[in-house]
Amino acid sequence: MERLRVALLSYRSKPTCGGQGVYLRHITRELVAMGHHVEVFSGQPYPELDEGVILNKVPSLDLYRDEDPFRTPGLREYRDWIDLLEVGTMWTAGFPEPLTFSLRAYRELKARIGDFDVVQDNQTLGYGVLGIQKHFPVVGTIHHPISVDRRIELEAAEGWAKLSKRRWYGFVRMQAYVAARLKPILTVSESSVADIHRDFRVPQSNLRLIPLGVDTRFFHPRPELPKRKGSIVAVASADSPMKGVATLLRAVAKLSTERDVNLTVVSKPTPGGPTEQLVAELSLHDRVNFVHGISDDELGTLIATSEISVVPSLYEGFSLPAVEHMACGTPLVASRTGALPEVVGDAAVQVAPGDPEELAATLRRLIDSPDLREEYGKRGFDRVMERYAWPVVARKTVEAYREAIAAR
């Protein structure tokens, strides 16, 4: 089969959490294993990539770095008008990175016409991608439309915060405009197909459903290791209302008055932010632990040695953590929302999103029943082995590349 030269775009690629960086690492590794030439163009935070994948750094001003978010750059840091646009958008409460990264990526790729057969955009959807499309076939990727995040966060906000959120999510209109002009677009679930069609007005005939995979080198059962008694684990962005961590904390607070349980959340909450405030309000300091920056192997071990895993989201376009939990053979409790019912099927206990009472009752039932935990752990593992593997994802992705090249 003909070897393809592939450029993959990702405006931020955090390697340890968040779907974009995780997706990028696995899809590129499998593409290289198939014999294709793959180069990644990424802004900060940069991804961790496997051997054989070339990383082209496309630096932004890195205005949202973990150690200094919303920082003011020094005068010597400014390089061009795109930097001025980036800072100006941040200072006026907008989120500039999808637009400014796409403009920088357009500049980079315009200088390399003839070097690539196809470009895959990993959810940037900035105006610069339309410029790239003039020179290369472009395949879009939307794990889920950010319009859903926008809707959920606006519903949770009040007063001036609502105006601020509306401005922050101003880039969503641009993403809808760009998405409607890309073909094909890859997405990960029937739920996301419906959401992209509804919110971004992308014809369903332009959308290709390719579920995400799981890296079973790290996410697998560890029967040789003992389970930690009463342990619950969740991998979720702590301060994002959409991820439902507040619901999980309230459920654990209720459960901890009746059972000896402890919760580990794989995330880094903002110091003094809403999640830390809620932990204090619920007096959960002795019951909840937050960890971040751990390796895939450490994460796999953490999940596999937990008695129960939870995806408490108010919405998910796919949920790679759900698949990773099931791959580890850990019984999963997941919200009945978005793509989660489609992803987990009957291999997880489903609960209403945003309902701490039902979540607490479900966790109690699992804590009290080793047999039920074993049953759901096995169901989850079997489902992953049948449906979710990265080599399959890569083969289907290459088919989409060839479709875009042929259409060109």
Phi, psi and omega in degrees: 000141184300134178284130180258149173255114191244133170250128179247128182254135177210117187288334169211142193221052181306124191282336190259344177203164185085139190292328190295310181293323179294313179302314184301314182298314187285317182294322180291321178300316182289324178297318178295321179298333178278353176103007181273155175269124187231128174235135178256135172247115187221145167272180178284152351290140185284153182280162164266125184237153181275168183302137178099346178261130182267131177256121171256111181283130178241082191292135168266194171275359176053055186285348186241026181302146187305320186278348182205067183290148179058039184283162174256117182291153173286158183303324183288348180281340183285131183247328186196186183292335179292323176298318178297320178297320181298311181292317181299322179292318178297316182295339177257024170075013177266171176249109191272343197300317179301319180289307187292324175297317182297325178291320177293319180296322177300316180297317180296313185284331177297332179278357184231033177301131183099348182274342185228147176273332184203151177239133174249125178263120183267075172067023173285300176057040176265164183302330179299334179296327178291328173293318178299323183296341177289338185246339184221151165296135181238129173255126179271156174226124176229108179292318164199154182288134182293348175303329179290315176303315182302313182297315182294317182290325177294323178294329181276343185270157179224154173058226181298331180299326179294318177296320180296317179296320181299319179291317180303318182271020179300334182292345184297324179298319176299315182298321178296319180298315182290316183302322182293348183250009178250144178203126358276167172243130178270136172217174201250354183201160175298325177299315179292324176304313181294318182292319180293319178298317183288310189275324183256358177057035175275127177302138181298335178292344178270352187260138179238124183272114176227102180300157176283161179250177179232144180272097185286357172294329183247328184256095181204161179297150176233074185297341180283347181256139180286148172287146176274118188301130177074014187272135177235138181230145174218141175247103188200141176298113194299322188261003178273117180306327184296334185277352170073019181296325179299318177299316180296317180298318179294323178294317179294323178299317179293315182294326186290347175282347184240336185223155178273094183235158174219146184241132171246123177250123179274094183182166176239100180290153176294129178304125181075005183280186186299325182289314177298322178296319180292322176302316179293316181299323181270002180055050184254011184305325182276352185250341188240135178231133176253132177232150177208164177073020181270158181285166177300321181294319178294321179294316178300319179294317179301313181294314185294334181263004175271149180283328183217143172242154185223136166242096188267020190302152171276343176197145171215135175278340172206291182090084173297321176305323179299317181292320179296319178300313181294322180298331180278357180074018179267128181302137189244137168249125185226147178292145178272076186204155177054227183273355187301314178302323179292321183288315188267337182055225179266016184266006177218157173277122183261140180229162178292135178294142175076013183245094183294332180295311180294322179295318179297318180295321180292316178299320179298316181299319180288318178303322185276353186230094176302324181295318180294320177299316180297319181298311182288328175299317179291319179301315181297314180299315181298321181295318180296315182297332180279327196240329195238103179215136185295323177301323178294316179302316182295318180298317179293326179294319177298323175301320178293322176302312184294327176297314181295320179295317181295320180295328180294000000 
